[in-house]
Amino acid sequence: MYPETQWRAVLVPDGGQRAVSSDYFRSEQHLRAEGVTHSLIVEDGGGRALRVPLIVRAIEGTHYRDAVSPYGFPGAELNGLSEVPVDAIDWRGTELVSIFLRDRIGGPYCFAGGRLRTEVCLIDPKLPVKFRSDHGADIRRNARRGYISSVVPVKDSTQEQREALKSIYRQTMARNQAGERYYFSDAWFEEVFTCPFAWLVTTRAPEGAVASSALVVLSDGLLHNFIGGTADAYLVHSPAKNEFPVMVELAEKLEASVHLGGGVRPGDGIERFKRGFANAMSQFYTHDLICDPEAYAQLSQGRASEDFFPAYRAPRS
């Protein structure tokens, strides 16, 4: 695709500002919330460049550093480029050992040769939308019980709605025994609550308490069901199901599809649940970039892991 191109990568300590766009996962608010430190600039020598937000980290016990993209599906600000061949890039200017990069859902992808992580479920409002029969029955039953779902731009939400999202999300992470990475701080939420590309979907129980809540965000043409959950007290009624029709209606207005994500493992219960709402599928790719092969091999000695990147950060058995 780029036969004569001489690619060069440089790292700029700008807090990711050069990669900012009008997409949630590259918004100023999300990059600040995630603690992004740098922009990776990959130049083609002709005035065009990919711009990737990164979190640069020290590699403990060494003088080396590596980097990881922020949580979510940030990919890169493409500027008309895509599928850049990794082997054709001069990485020396980054002074990094490796980069783990999460790409956007469904492409266009920033680098060629990514690793397929999972199939993900979509609801495309342009196609017939039909939920699985048990999902539909639960939604109708909840409506009869008096559950009501609504959506509001997150920057216009009330303090009660915001606190409910935080509490319900944390309850859900505790129930699922999620890793520490998924417990976002109050400061993280305060940044996100000011983003113009995010909405809060709230389902209230008949007596008015918030039963479930979701933060949905617009990025790269998709409305992502990003984070959320259900309060312990209302699990039996599955009120979060009533949020899906609201998301579809919002996505239709935004001319986007709803991205529901996939399972932890292919075909697991989470994936089967989401497939019951989906009418389309897509893919999530990541990129395992080795910038300094010699240092990477040295650090990874005795720590080889096909499933973990970078290998030198794999948990010791």
N, C-alpha and C positions, 0 to 999 in steps of 0.2 A: 504493500500500500504506500510506503514511503521509501522507495528503493535507494535514493541518494541522500537521504536526510542524515545529518550529524546531530544527534540529540545530546543535550547537556543538562544535567540536573544541578540545581543550587538550592540551598536552604536559607530562608529569610526569617529572622526572628521578629515577626510582626504580629504575633497573636492570631495568625490566620487571616489577616485583613485582605490580603491579595486574592484569597479564595472565596471571599464573601459574595453571595448572590441572593436573588429574591426567591430562594428555596429554603425550607426550614432547616434541613440538615447542613446547610452552609450559611445559615443566617448568623448575624453578629451575636444574637442572643444565645443560640445553641452552642456556638463556638466558645463563647465566654463561660457558659455553664459547664462545659466539658473541660475547660482549662487548656484549650488549644494554645500552643506556644509559637508555632512556625507555619509558614507556607512553603511547600515544596513547589518549585518552579521548574518544569521540564520544557526546555526551549528547543525549537526545531531549526534554529539558525536563520529562519526567514521572517522573524518578527512575531510568530505565533507561539503560544505556550499553554500547557496544562497548568492549572493552579490547584494544589491539593492541601487542605488543612491537616495539620499533624500535631500530635503531642510528642515532643521529644523527651526521652527519659535516659537517665544515667543507668548503665549496667553495673549493678552492685559489685564492688570489689575490683573494678577495673577503671581505666581512664576512658573507656569506650561509651558511646551512646547509640541508642536505636530509637525508633519512632513507631507510633500507632495512630491510625485515624480515629477521630472521635466516634462515640457510640452512635449507632443508627446506620444510615445508608448514604454517606456523604459523597463518595466518589470524588470527582474533581469538577472544577469549573473548566469546561472543555475548550471553549473558544474555537469551535469548529474542528477540533482534533478528536480522535478516538482510536482505540486499538493500537496504541503506540507500542512498538516492539521493545520489550524490556532489555533484550540482549544488545540493542543498538544504542543504549543510553550510557553516557559517561557519568557514573555515579560519584566520582571522586570528590566533586565539589560539595557534596552533602556532609562528608566526614561522619557518616552513619554506618553501622554494621548491617542493619536490616530495617525494613519497613513492612508492617502489616497493615494492609489497606482494605477497608470495606467499600465496595463499589455500590453504585445506585442499582435499584431493582430494575431488571429488564433491559438495561443498556440505554443509550450507547455507553460502552465500557471504556474507561480511560486507558487501560493497558491491555495488550493482547495476552492470551494464555492464562487467564484467571482460573481459580479453583472453584468449581461448582459446590456451594455449601448446602443448598437445599432448594427444593421446589416450594414456591409460595403461592398462596391463594389470593385471588382478586375477585371483586365484584365490579363488573363493567356495566354501568347504567345503560349503555347503548345496546347491550344484549338483553334478552329476556331474563329478568331477575326472579328466581323461584327458590325459596328456602326449603330445606328438607322438611318433611311433614312434621316430625317431632319438634323441630325448631319453630315452625309456624304455629303449631298448636300451643306451645309454651308462650309465645308472644301474644297470641289472642287471649289466652287465659289470664295472663298478667294484666292486660288491658282491662279485662272485665273485673279483675280484683281492684283496679284503681291505680296501678303503676303508670306513671307518666314520664316520658323521656323528652328532653329538650336539648337544644344546642345553642351556644353563644360564643362569639369570639373570646378567646381566653383573656385578652387584655380588658374586656368589658365584664368579666365574670365577677361575682361577689366574693367577699372574703370567706363566707360560709362554703361556697362551692369549691373554692381553692383548697381550703383546709380539709374538706371532705375527700377530694381527690388524693391528697397526700396521705391521709389516714387510711383510706380504703386500699390504695396502692400498696402501702407498707404492710397492711394486714394480709393482702394477697401474696406478697413476696414471702412473708413469714410462713404462711400455709404451705407454699410451694418449696420451702427450704432453699430459697434462691441464694446465690453467692453474694458476697459483700458488694461487688461491683454494681448490683442492681438496687442498692439502697441509696437513692439520691438524697443529697442534703437539702435543707431548707433554702440555702443560697442557690443551689441548682434550680429549684422550682421557681424562686423569685425571678431569676433571669428569664426562664422559659415563659413565665406568665406575662411578660411584656412583648412577646413576639407577635407580629401581625400575621403570621402564617400558621396560626394554631387556634384550635377551637376546643371547648370543653363540652362534652356530651354527658348529661346528668340524668339518671333515672331515679325518681322519687317513689318511695313506698306510699301506700294509701294514706298513712298518717302524716306524710310530709317529710320524713327523714330521707337522706340520700342513701339509696340502696346499692347503687353501682355508679361508676364514673369512668370516663375515658378521655385522654388527651389525644386528639387527632390533629395531624399536621400535614400541610401541603408541601410536597417537595418533588421536583422533577416529574410533574404531571400526574402524581399519585397522591391520594388522600390516605395517609398511613394511620392505621389504628395503633398508635405508638405505645402508650402505657396506660394502665388502668386496672380495674378489678372490681370485686364485689365485696361488700361488707359481710363479715362472718354471719351476722344475724339474719341475712336474707338469702343465703346460698341456696336454700331449699327451693326457691322459686326461680332461680336463674334470671334475675332481672337484667343482666347485661345483654341478654338476647334482644331485649327491646330497644337497644341502642343501634342495632344494625340498620333497621329501616330509616332511622334519622341520619345515619352516616351516608346511606345511599342517596337520600334526598339532597344532602349537602354536596356530595360528590357530583351529582347531576348538575347542580347550579355552577359548580366550579369547573365543569367539563373535565372531570378526572375520574379515575377508577379508584375504588377502595382497596387498599392493600392490607390484608389480614395477617400476613406472615405465614410461617409453616410450623411444623412440629419440632420437637427437640431431636427426634430421630424419624426417618422416613416411615410413614404409615402408623405412627403412634396415635394415642387417643386425642392429643391436641390437634394433630393434622386432620384426623377424621372429623372432629368437631368443626373445624374451619371449612373443610370441604363441603359441609352441609349448608354453608351460606354462599360458597363461591360459584361463579359461572365462567371463570377463566383461571389460568395458571401462568406463572412467570418463574424467573430464576434469580437467585441471590449468589453473586460471585465475590470472592475476596482475592487479593493478590499478595503472594509471599515474595517480597523483593529482597534479594541479597545484594547489598551495595559494596561490601568489602568481603569477598569470598575467603580470603586468608584468615581474617579475624573471626569470621563466622565459623569456619572449621575449627579453629583453635578453641573458641569458647564452647562449641558444641561437642567437643571430644568426650565420649562416654555418655552423652545425653541424647543420642539419636532418637527421634520420634517422628514418625510419618504423619501423625495426626495433630501435632502441636507445632506452631510456628510463632516465634523462632524457637528452634530446638533447645537452645541454651536456657530458655525460660520455662521449659517443661517441668512440671512438678516432679520432684525426685520420688521414686517408688520406695 
